[in-house]
Amino acid sequence: MKHKLITLLALFFFSGSQLSAATPPSDPLIKVKYGVYIKRISPNFKDQTFTAEFFWWMIYKNDTALTGVSDEEVMNFEYVNGINNTPGTIAGEIFERKDLSPNEHYFWGFHQGDFHFNPDYRKYPFDVQALEIIIENSVLEVDQLVFEPDTASFIASKQEKPRWMLSLEMLKNKNLGYRFFKTDIFSGSESYQTNFGDPTIPPVTDYGRITVVTYINRSIAPFFSKLIFPIIVILLLVYFVFFLPPEKIDIAAGLTVTSLLSSIAFQSSISAGLPEIGYVIFVDKLFFICYGLIVICMGESLVTYFMDRTGIPSMVKKAKQIDFYSRIVFPIVFIGLVLIVLRT
């Protein structure tokens, strides 16, 4: 009898340990799968903002009895770089909610609004801009909630990876001065070096966030006609100075001064379409090259004029030689300096 009792107790403890091993403990960390489908983006480069319209969805599991977190807290998201957006506004954008299981929930909605972005114009007009939409939970820290991109949904759409999340309307629109050529979505966290005056929370807190990035660049053809072609015309006017007789200093001065004033006015009109920036951009460097070449051309005209006025045959001959070699060196120097600027 004693042996039977011991055997039964052993079987009971063994089956209990097997059951606990087969049933892993639930993870209290809430993982939110997030995805978007961008319908339209319209950037305002001067104001450093863009308007975005996109559908969003999320899936997460939350056992409130285990996590101690309500679904309202889970949904307390904010658009970090959104304009006139407050925490929790995403709850008002919900179109549909589905309970996929007792603790698994699905939401989808639509957002239309403005966002800030930090442009980099150093290579303008060959610049690439990253338009970011940053979503963060403003209540739950990163040890309670994290984001994950819903990669499975993007793969199921059979879009090419560089164009995930972009609508056909955006990809087919050829009337814009820019094009959408790449997207990215990644999760992470952000540290806040403050307890916001609450002594009950740590001085440094981390909150999970997910970032959707759309990369755009400019169409080259419009900028060639609006920027490169006018600069070439201005420099051609200067280049014609080398074909004038040295004694025609009045015509040479008129061409160079007109070209210089045209370049200054042209640069000012281009800068008016950009925000105030504290660094030199590619277009500025291009105009600096023009200014330098125009000044050199003015100086060359004066030198050959005074050499020709001496009446000394050797000096007159040298003046003509300077004009001849300047016709060759001028375009080579311009092209070389532009290539150097492009590489920097």
Buried (B, 14 or more C-beta within 10 A) or exposed (E): EEEEEEEEEEEEEEEEEEEEEEEEEEEEEBBBBBBBBBBEBEBEBEEBBBBBBBBBBBBBBBBEEEBEBEBEBBBBBBBBBBEEBEBBBBBEBBEEEEEEEEBEBBBBBEBEBBBBBEBBBBBBBEBBBBBBBBBBBEBBBBEBBBBBBBEEBBEEEEBEEEBBBBBEEBEEEEEBBBBBBBBBBEBBBEEEEEEEEEEEEEEEBBBBBBBBBBBBBBEEEEBEEEBBEBBEEBBEBBBBBBEBBBEBBEBBBEBBEBBBEBBEEBBEEBBEEBEEBEEEBBBBBBBBBBBEBBEBBBEBBBBBBEBBBEEEEEBBEBBBEBBEEBEEEBEEBBEEBBEEBEEE
